[in-house]
């Protein structure tokens, strides 16, 4: 098994990217576009199509083989009203609500630890397409992560999660961004995205940072090794009717070692 997931900037809706060098802060910045998932008729009614993602700093990791991406730190000036959850264990089949933030416009950082990996699902050598794996029915079984832009009774949600699989000589980490239940509206594209993450779940643990902005969900795994951007159009999970949950669909317990979430203020663009 060879992980080719490091070959793309973003495994979701992301295109027409450009970089520039910020000489003042000695960093390279990546800018990209997110195309719409709505149909053309809906775009015409809106009067516009496509938006920019949040700018990302990009660099090579110490090995020189892995591109790392992370939201520029200036975005953190929009954070407000932080909410933290204490270290806790999520039993299999459980949901943990993350309350006290504006879930439709939020910045969330969460870290997981899985102690018991004896009974994880076997990885088949034919499983070379992570997006296909994430798109299969029941893909979230044994998955754990976050339900973003969720409605109160879970009629709608966008799930971002990990699955750990056991290959012959290592563990394989699959990251999925599942839009299949993102909206009750049947017209938008609800493609599910996936990528393999080059991380050791035993020695390093698993982390997610997710930026949520009404119709955009940008997910950064393993401190920026892999990124998936989704464009969704919930009909119920909007504004103050949007909710956020941590979840575990597996049979084994998963630990949340850290979780902090912030409501995000609107940017003041002069």
C-alpha positions in Angstrom: 0.0 0.0 0.0 1.4 3.4 -1.0 -0.3 6.6 0.1 -0.7 9.0 -2.7 -2.9 11.4 -0.8 -0.1 14.0 -0.4 -0.2 14.8 -4.1 -3.2 17.2 -4.0 -3.8 20.5 -2.3 -7.3 19.7 -1.5 -9.5 16.6 -1.9 -12.8 18.4 -2.1 -14.2 21.4 -4.0 -11.1 23.4 -4.7 -9.8 24.9 -7.9 -7.9 27.7 -9.7 -5.4 28.0 -6.8 -2.5 30.4 -6.8 0.3 31.1 -4.4 2.3 34.3 -3.5 5.2 34.9 -1.3 4.7 37.2 1.7 8.1 38.7 2.1 7.3 40.6 5.2 6.4 37.5 7.1 8.5 35.1 5.1 5.8 32.7 4.2 4.0 31.3 1.1 0.3 31.8 0.9 -2.2 29.7 -1.0 -5.5 31.1 -2.3 -8.1 29.0 -4.0 -11.7 29.0 -5.2 -14.6 26.9 -4.1 -17.2 26.2 -6.8 -20.9 25.9 -6.2 -22.7 22.6 -5.5 -26.0 24.2 -6.5 -27.6 23.9 -9.9 -27.1 26.7 -12.5 -30.7 28.0 -12.0 -30.0 28.6 -8.3 -26.8 30.4 -9.1 -28.6 32.7 -11.5 -31.0 33.6 -8.7 -28.2 34.4 -6.3 -26.5 36.5 -9.0 -23.0 35.1 -8.3 -21.1 31.8 -8.3 -17.9 30.7 -6.5 -16.1 32.0 -3.4 -12.6 32.1 -2.1 -11.4 29.7 0.6 -9.6 31.1 3.7 -6.0 31.8 2.8 -3.5 29.0 3.8 0.1 29.1 4.7 1.9 26.2 2.9 5.3 24.7 3.6 7.2 21.3 3.4 7.5 19.2 6.5 10.8 18.2 7.9 11.0 15.2 5.6 10.7 17.4 2.5 8.0 15.0 1.1 4.8 16.2 2.6 3.1 19.6 1.9 1.5 21.1 5.0 -1.3 23.6 4.8 -2.8 25.7 7.7 -5.2 28.6 7.8 -3.2 31.9 8.2 -3.0 32.9 11.8 -4.8 36.2 11.0 -8.0 34.3 10.9 -7.8 33.7 14.6 -8.5 37.4 15.2 -12.1 36.5 14.3 -12.4 34.0 17.1 -14.7 34.7 20.0 -16.5 33.0 22.9 -14.3 29.9 23.2 -15.8 26.7 24.4 -13.7 23.8 25.6 -14.7 20.2 26.5 -12.8 18.3 29.1 -11.0 15.1 28.3 -13.6 12.5 27.8 -14.4 9.1 26.3 -17.0 8.7 23.6 -18.5 5.3 23.7 -19.5 3.5 20.5 -22.7 4.8 19.0 -22.6 8.1 21.0 -23.0 11.8 20.2 -21.5 14.6 22.2 -23.1 18.0 21.6 -20.8 21.0 21.4 -22.9 23.9 22.7 -22.3 27.6 23.3 -21.0 28.6 19.9 -22.5 29.8 16.6 -22.3 26.4 14.9 -23.0 27.9 11.4 -19.8 30.1 11.7 -17.2 28.4 13.8 -13.6 27.3 14.1 -13.1 23.9 15.8 -10.0 22.0 16.9 -10.3 18.5 18.2 -7.9 15.7 18.9 -8.7 12.0 19.3 -6.9 9.0 20.8 -7.9 5.4 20.1 -6.3 3.0 22.7 -7.8 -0.3 21.5 -7.0 -1.1 17.9 -7.1 -4.9 18.1 -10.4 -5.3 16.3 -10.2 -2.6 13.7 -11.4 -3.4 10.2 -8.9 -5.1 7.8 -7.6 -3.1 5.0 -7.8 -4.7 1.6 -5.0 -4.1 -0.9 -7.6 -3.4 -3.6 -8.8 -0.4 -1.7 -6.8 2.2 -3.5 -9.5 4.9 -4.0 -10.2 6.7 -0.7 -13.1 8.8 -2.2 -14.8 5.6 -3.3 -14.4 4.1 0.1 -15.9 7.1 1.7 -18.8 7.1 -0.8 -19.9 3.6 0.0 -23.1 3.0 2.0 -22.2 2.7 5.6 -18.8 4.3 5.2 -19.2 6.1 8.6 -19.6 2.8 10.4 -16.6 2.6 12.7 -15.9 6.2 12.0 -15.5 9.0 14.5 -15.3 12.8 14.1 -17.6 15.8 13.9 -21.1 16.3 12.6 -21.1 19.9 11.2 -24.0 22.0 10.1 -26.4 19.6 11.7 -30.1 20.2 12.2 -31.7 19.6 15.6 -33.0 16.2 14.8 -30.2 15.2 12.4 -32.3 15.4 9.3 -29.2 17.3 7.9 -25.5 17.2 8.7 -22.1 17.1 7.0 -20.0 14.5 8.6 -16.2 14.8 8.7 -14.6 11.7 10.2 -11.7 9.2 10.4 -11.7 5.4 10.0 -8.7 3.3 11.1 -8.0 0.2 9.0 -5.4 -2.5 9.6 -3.0 -3.3 6.7 -0.5 -6.1 6.9 2.3 -4.0 8.4 0.7 -0.7 9.5 -2.5 1.1 10.3 -4.2 3.0 7.5 -6.1 6.2 8.3 -9.0 7.2 6.0 -10.5 10.7 6.3 -13.9 11.4 4.8 -16.1 14.4 4.3 -19.6 13.1 3.7 -22.1 15.5 2.1 -24.8 12.8 1.4 -27.1 14.1 4.2 -26.0 17.8 4.1 -29.3 19.1 2.8 -33.0 18.1 2.3 -32.8 19.9 -1.0 -32.3 17.3 -3.7 -30.8 19.5 -6.3 -27.3 20.3 -5.0 -24.3 18.0 -5.7 -23.6 16.0 -2.6 -20.4 14.2 -3.6 -18.5 12.6 -0.7 -14.8 13.1 -0.6 -12.0 11.1 0.9 -8.2 10.8 1.4 -5.7 8.6 3.1 -3.8 10.5 5.8 -0.1 9.6 6.4 -0.2 9.5 10.2 0.4 6.9 12.9 -2.8 6.8 15.0 -0.9 5.1 17.8 2.1 7.3 18.2 0.7 10.6 16.9 -3.1 10.4 17.6 -5.6 12.0 15.2 -6.6 15.7 15.0 -9.0 17.8 13.0 -9.4 21.5 12.5 -12.6 22.5 10.8 -13.6 26.0 9.7 -17.4 26.3 9.1 -18.9 29.3 7.3 -22.6 28.7 6.5 -22.1 26.8 3.3 -18.4 26.0 3.4 -16.7 23.3 5.6 -12.9 23.3 5.3 -11.4 20.4 7.2 -7.6 20.0 8.0 -6.4 16.6 9.2 -3.2 15.8 11.1 -2.0 19.4 11.6 -2.5 20.2 7.9 -1.3 17.1 6.1 -4.6 16.6 4.3 -7.4 19.1 3.5 -11.0 18.6 2.2 -13.3 21.5 1.4 -17.0 20.9 1.0 -19.8 23.2 -0.2 -23.2 22.4 1.2 -26.6 24.0 1.3 -28.6 23.0 4.4 -32.3 24.0 4.5 -32.8 23.4 8.3 -29.3 23.7 9.8 -28.9 27.4 9.2 -27.8 30.3 11.4 -29.0 29.7 15.0 -30.6 26.4 13.9 -27.3 24.8 13.2 -25.7 22.4 15.7 -22.3 20.7 16.1 -21.6 17.3 17.5 -18.7 15.0 18.1 -19.6 11.4 17.3 -18.3 7.8 17.4 -20.0 5.2 15.2 -17.6 2.5 16.1 -17.9 -0.4 18.6 -14.8 0.7 20.5 -14.5 3.8 22.7 -12.6 6.8 21.4 -11.1 9.5 23.6 -11.4 13.2 23.0 -8.1 14.5 24.4 -8.6 18.1 23.4 -11.5 20.1 22.0 -11.8 23.9 21.7 -14.4 25.6 19.5 -14.9 29.3 18.8 -17.7 31.3 17.3 -16.4 33.3 14.4 -17.1 37.0 13.9 -17.6 38.5 10.4 -14.5 39.8 8.8 -14.3 43.6 8.5 -13.1 44.1 4.9 -12.5 47.7 4.1 
